[in-house]
Amino acid sequence: MKNRLLLALSVSVIILSMLACSFGQATQTPTATEPVGNPPVNSPVNPPQSSLLEIASTSSFTDEYNGFYVFGEVVNNSGSPVTTIELSITITDASGASILKDDNGNPTASDTFYTMLWTLDTDESTPFSYYFDTTNGIPADFTVSVTDFEESTASRGNLQSENVQIVEDGSGYYILTGELVNLGDQWVHVWGLTGGVLDDANTVLSADWTGTYTSLLAPASDTSSRNRTPFYVTFPVPTSSATQWSLWWDAEIETDIIDFDLTVEVTNSYFDEYGSAHLVGIVGNNTDKILTTLVVAGLYAEDGTTLDASYSYVPLPIPPGRKVPFDISYFGSVNWLPEQAALVSTFSAQIDPWNTYESTSTDAPLTPTNENVQKDTSSWTVTGGFTNSTPKNLSDVTAVVSVYDAANNLVATGYTVAYPTGDSFAPGETGTYEIYVYFAPGVDTSGFTIQTFLVAEISQ
């Protein structure tokens, strides 16, 4: 899963298929970070378990904010699956004295932490990382050792990565994006996904885990392409030159599947006046259950390269036969890198079946009162109030505003959650809400209308 590091994108003229928006052309030439200074000498020390679990590499560097990072990789040579891999680290100063402290601030000889992936099959590996604040001391040496693990089982899925891109964000982090694809004939649950960079000697220089992906992938035969998911992972740029990127995953065949009948539709897409991308759409519930679900979105270049990924839970539980709007707008790459934003051509949106479940909350609808809409050039501010008209105490109230164009198409949405000043909204008690809705710059909003839903959660 290691690949050569590519840090340059070709000049592209993009004909965009994102709805209701247009973007310019872009030339992007990200540059690799040059080595700065020399990291402390690292001295891997392995206990007797090292013949079973090997620390294949370690590295370290100190960033511009005086954070000291230790990275490395553990390989499972035990011949059987293992889990809960515990590591121990020592960090000493130039005199050889430990500069680590325990949770109570007292000096300690070592500290315990865990690998990024929880379970490894035989011959699989996982990165690890440890962070130390150098205001507590200047590291001169460190050691990392395997101290414990447990036997486990594994039934691995057949996955591969596609359409991968890695760029720098300009503030000291790499952004690694792509798609993870299930090539097998069974469902696969991705328990963990990490990404990082290495040098020519396969030393892990930097890595981190991510939760931005669809965690349950359908078989390769799925006609809706639910066997693939976009992903997004970010990690610090090391001071040593990286020459290749890598992905590590913990993915198991899953047979106990509840595949709820949900539909997802993107009704609008655009960049707002602040440069944030929006994918607006609706999720429909075709079951007889009240469901909560997660929508995962991807943004792609014309050649299929994955530029970004993000996700959002729908703001309300979805009743049977109903639809709930969503807006995914917290994209970590294109929202901050104009050259990446200009490359966006297509998008995807999908439900994560693993994060779809029956709602356990008891809800009640409320009626908005004294609603007002302040209409600015490219954004609206919707304010209003409500009264707890139920005989029950309410723990919170979710307000969702949907904006429709003259043809009754959903073009934008926003929501907020109102909380009581005390433990709950008592019967007859009032509250307020304020929601910001953003549009594409220059869009004609003269024919736009809004619809507001208030749903209260009854205190248990």
Residue, then its C-alpha position, 0 to 999 in steps of 0.5 A: m500500500k506504499n506508493r511514490l509521493l507525487l506533489a505536482l498537479s498538471v495544468s487543467v482546464i475544467i468543464l464543471s458539472m457541479l450544479a448552479c456554479s462555475f469555477g475558473q482554471a487553475t495551475q497547481t504546483p505544490t512543493a515538498t518541504e525541505p529538511v530543517g535541522n536534525p531529529p534526535v537519535n532514535s533507538p528502537v528497543n524491543p522486548p521479547q515480543s519483538s520476534l512476534l511484533e516488530i517495530a519496523s521503523t521510527s522517526s521524529f521531528t520538532d515542528e515550528y510550534n515546539g511540538f515533538y512528534v515520534f512516528g513509526e510502524v509495527v509489523n505483525n510477525s506472530g503468524s496469527p492475528v493480534t489486537t490491542i497493541e500497547l507501546s511504551i516510550t521513553i524520552t530523555d534529555a541530553s543528560g539522559a534524564s527522562i522528561l516525561k510526566d504522568d497525568n498528575g504532572n509527576p516525572t515518569a520513566s516511560d509512557t504507554f500508548y497504542t498503535m493507530l490500527w486496533t487489529l493486525d492480521t499476520d504480516e500486516s502493519t500499522p503506524f503509530s504516533y506520539y506527541f510531546d510538548t517541548t516546553n516540558g523539556i528538550p528531547a535528545d533521545f527516545t526509545v519505543s517498545v512493544t509491551d503488550f498485545e492480545e490474540s485475535t481473529a481476522s477475516r480480511g476484505n479485499l480492498q484497494s485504493e484508487n484516484v489518490q492525491i497528496v498535497e500540502d495545505g500551506s500550514g504544515y500539513y499534508i492532505l491525502t485523499g482518494e477512494l477505497v474500493n471493495l473488490g470482493d463479493q461480500w460486505v466489508h466493514v472498515w474499522g480503521l483507516t490511516g495514511g502517511v508518508l515514508d522515505d526511500a528506506n520505508t521509514v514512516l515519517s508522519a501519519d494519522w488516522t481518519g474517520t472521513y470515509t464510508s465505513l461499510l462497503a457493499p460487494a463489488s457487484d453493487t450496481s450503485s457503486r456503494n463498494r467504494t468510498p472517498f476518504y480524507v486524511t491529514f497529517p504533519v509535514p515532516t522535516s525529512s523529505a518524504t518520497q512515498w505515501s502509504l495507506w493502512w487499513d483494518a477491514e473485516i468481511e461483514t455478514d450481519i448487515i442491515d441495509f436500510d432502504l434510503t435514497v440520497e439526492v444532491t439537489n444543488s452544489y456551489f461555493d459560497e462567498y467565503g470559498s466553502a463548497h456546499l453539497v445540498g440534498i435530501v435523504g429519503n426514508n423508504t422503510d417503516k422505521i425512524l432512522t438516523t444516518l450519515v452522508v459521505a461526500g466526495l469532490y473529484a477532478e475531471d480525470g477522477t482524482t479525489l480532491d476532497a471528502s467530508y461527511s455530515y449526519v442528517p440534522l433530524p431523524i427521518p420518519p418513514g416515507r419522509k425526506v430530510p435535507f442536508d448540507i455538507s460544507y466542511f471540506g478540509s482541502v478545497n475550502w482552503l486551497p483555491e487552486q484545489a477548488a478550481l479543479v472540482s468537476t464532479f461529486s458523489a454522495q452516499i449513505d453509510p449503512w454502518n452509521t444508519y440506525e433506528s432513532t432512539s429519541t422521542d421527538a415532538p414537532l413545534t411551531p415556529t413563531n415570529e420568524n424573520v429573514q434578514k436577506d443579505t447579498s449572498s446569505w440569509t439570517v433566519t431568526g425565530g422563536f418557539t414555545n414548548s406546547t407539549p406536556k413534557n420537558l424538552s432536552d433540546v430543539t432542532a430548527v431546520v431551514s430549507v430554501y427553495d427556488a421558484a421551481n420548488n427545488l431545494v437550493a440551500t439549507g441550514y440548521t441549529v440546535a437550541y438548548p435550554t438555560g437549565d436542564s430542559f425546556a419546561p411545558g410552556e417555556t419559550g426559546t429562540y433560534e438563529i440560522y445562517v444560510y449561505f448561497a453562491p455569490g451573485v445568485d438571484t434569490s428573488g424567487f426563493t422561499i423558505q420552510t422551517f421545521l422545529v423538532a424537539e427531543i423529549s427528555q427521558 
